């Protein structure tokens, strides 16, 4: 596994990668499987080796609000914060694709922050990246219409997966954007007429620009 860790987390020094291999628990997660539940105590953080993880908030009536996606080379910043505060999770996380994650005990974080400069930079970098992604989501909600938010979301999904083929149903996207399936289907049809997407059953092919979100 050390070779995969080097490939995904090349910014970490070898001694730390070897310690990660020794203390971490490799977990194979199937698409749709839940990693984190709202309200549970967090005792480990997930380093994503392959696949894609969706982190989201849940409302009392079962609605969802997308926070961010995790891809290979990422860690869940919110789980780190909850563990440091000894608090319960305020988000849920599920696998979008079949994924591999390395579960790392969070009680080691403080010692690693002191011992390994590369871990310190990695953790702070993850905080910054996830915060910037959250600001993008807030900007979309505050300043853009739903059709613009949908286009931004599809670009994000295509860029995150590294493929123009997005494996998501209209209902999945409606959940992410806190909208209804009917509204999303209507907007997707308009986008198809403009040539931005090609629609198939439970799959959307993004035909527009992937680079950047603007």
C-alpha positions in Angstrom: 0.0 0.0 0.0 3.0 2.3 0.5 3.2 2.8 -3.3 -0.4 4.0 -3.4 0.1 6.3 -0.5 3.1 7.8 -2.2 1.1 8.4 -5.4 -1.9 10.0 -3.6 -0.1 11.9 -0.9 3.3 12.7 -2.4 3.5 15.8 -0.3 3.9 13.7 2.9 7.4 12.6 4.0 8.3 9.0 3.8 8.4 8.4 7.6 4.9 9.6 7.9 3.7 7.5 4.9 5.2 4.5 6.6 3.4 5.3 9.9 0.1 5.8 8.0 0.5 2.4 6.5 1.2 0.9 9.9 -1.6 2.5 11.9 -4.3 3.1 9.2 -7.1 0.8 8.4 -7.8 0.3 4.7 -11.6 0.3 4.0 -13.3 -0.6 0.8 -16.5 1.3 0.4 -19.2 0.5 -2.1 -21.1 3.3 -4.0 -23.9 4.5 -1.8 -22.3 3.3 1.4 -22.3 5.7 4.3 -19.0 6.7 6.0 -20.2 9.3 8.4 -23.6 9.8 10.0 -24.9 13.1 11.3 -24.8 13.0 15.1 -22.1 10.3 15.5 -18.8 10.9 17.3 -15.8 11.0 14.9 -12.8 8.9 16.0 -11.0 8.7 12.7 -10.5 10.6 9.5 -10.6 9.2 6.0 -7.8 9.7 3.5 -9.3 9.0 0.1 -7.1 6.7 -2.0 -9.6 6.1 -4.9 -13.2 6.9 -5.8 -15.2 9.9 -4.7 -17.0 10.8 -1.4 -19.9 13.3 -1.0 -20.1 15.3 2.2 -23.5 16.9 2.9 -25.8 18.4 5.5 -29.2 16.9 6.2 -32.3 18.8 7.3 -34.9 17.6 9.8 -37.3 16.8 6.9 -34.7 14.7 5.1 -33.5 17.3 2.7 -29.8 17.5 1.6 -27.4 20.3 1.1 -24.1 19.5 -0.6 -21.0 20.8 1.2 -18.2 19.4 -0.9 -16.7 16.3 -2.6 -13.6 14.4 -1.6 -11.4 12.9 -4.3 -8.1 10.9 -4.1 -5.5 12.8 -2.2 -8.1 14.6 0.0 -9.1 14.2 3.7 -12.3 15.3 5.4 -11.6 18.6 7.1 -14.9 18.6 9.0 -14.2 15.2 10.6 -10.9 16.5 11.8 -12.5 19.6 13.4 -15.2 17.5 15.1 -12.6 15.2 16.6 -10.5 18.0 17.9 -13.6 19.5 19.6 -14.7 16.0 20.8 -18.0 16.9 19.1 -20.6 15.0 17.1 -20.6 15.2 13.3 -22.9 17.8 11.8 -22.5 16.3 8.3 -23.0 13.0 6.6 -20.7 11.4 4.0 -21.4 8.7 1.4 -19.4 7.1 -1.4 -20.4 8.2 -4.9 -18.3 5.5 -6.5 -16.7 2.3 -5.2 -13.9 3.8 -3.1 -10.9 3.0 -1.0 -10.2 5.1 2.1 -7.6 4.8 4.8 -9.1 5.4 8.2 -6.6 7.1 10.5 -7.1 7.4 14.3 -7.6 11.1 15.1 -5.9 10.9 18.4 -2.6 10.8 16.5 -3.2 14.2 14.8 -1.8 16.5 17.5 1.4 14.5 17.8 1.8 14.4 14.0 1.2 18.2 13.8 4.2 18.6 16.0 6.4 15.8 14.6 5.8 16.2 10.8 5.9 19.5 9.0 4.4 17.9 5.9 1.3 16.7 8.0 0.9 20.2 9.4 0.9 21.7 5.8 -1.4 18.9 4.6 -4.0 19.5 7.3 -4.0 23.3 7.0 -4.1 22.9 3.2 -7.2 20.7 3.4 -8.9 23.2 5.7 -8.2 26.0 3.2 -9.4 24.0 0.2 -12.6 22.8 1.8 -13.4 26.3 3.1 -12.8 27.7 -0.4 -15.2 25.1 -1.9 -17.8 25.9 0.7 -17.5 29.6 -0.2 -18.1 28.7 -3.8 -21.3 26.9 -2.8 -22.5 29.9 -0.7 -21.7 32.3 -3.6 -23.8 30.1 -6.0 -26.8 30.1 -3.6 -26.5 33.9 -2.8 -25.8 35.3 -6.2 -26.8 32.9 -8.9 -30.1 31.5 -10.3 -30.9 27.8 -10.1 -29.9 27.2 -13.8 -26.5 28.8 -13.2 -26.1 26.7 -10.0 -27.0 23.6 -12.0 -24.4 24.4 -14.6 -21.7 25.0 -11.9 -22.7 21.8 -10.2 -22.4 19.7 -13.4 -19.0 21.2 -14.1 -17.9 20.4 -10.6 -19.1 16.8 -10.9 -17.4 16.3 -14.3 -14.1 17.9 -13.0 -14.2 15.9 -9.8 -14.6 12.5 -11.6 -12.2 13.3 -14.4 -14.8 12.2 -16.9 -17.5 14.0 -18.9 -19.9 11.2 -18.0 -21.7 12.0 -14.7 -23.2 9.0 -13.0 -26.1 10.7 -11.2 -29.8 10.6 -11.5 -32.0 13.8 -11.8 -33.1 13.1 -8.2 -29.5 12.9 -7.0 -28.8 16.3 -8.5 -32.0 17.7 -7.1 -31.0 16.5 -3.6 -27.5 18.2 -4.0 -29.1 21.5 -5.0 -32.0 21.3 -2.6 -34.5 21.4 -5.4 -37.1 19.1 -6.9 -36.5 16.4 -9.6 -39.1 18.0 -11.9 -37.4 21.4 -11.8 -34.0 19.8 -12.4 -35.3 17.6 -15.3 -36.8 20.7 -17.0 -33.5 22.7 -16.7 -31.5 19.7 -17.9 -33.7 19.4 -20.9 -33.1 23.1 -21.8 -29.4 22.6 -21.3 -29.6 19.6 -23.7 -31.3 21.7 -26.3 -28.4 24.2 -26.0 -25.9 21.4 -26.5 -24.3 21.7 -23.0 -25.3 18.1 -22.0 -26.5 14.8 -23.4 -29.0 13.0 -21.3 -29.2 9.2 -20.8 -30.8 7.1 -18.1 -29.0 7.8 -14.7 -26.2 9.4 -16.6 -25.5 12.9 -17.9 -22.7 13.7 -20.4 -21.2 17.1 -19.9 -20.4 18.7 -23.2 -19.2 22.1 -22.0 -16.0 23.4 -20.6 -14.6 21.5 -17.6 -11.7 23.7 -16.7 -12.8 26.2 -14.0 -16.2 26.8 -12.7 -16.9 30.2 -14.2 
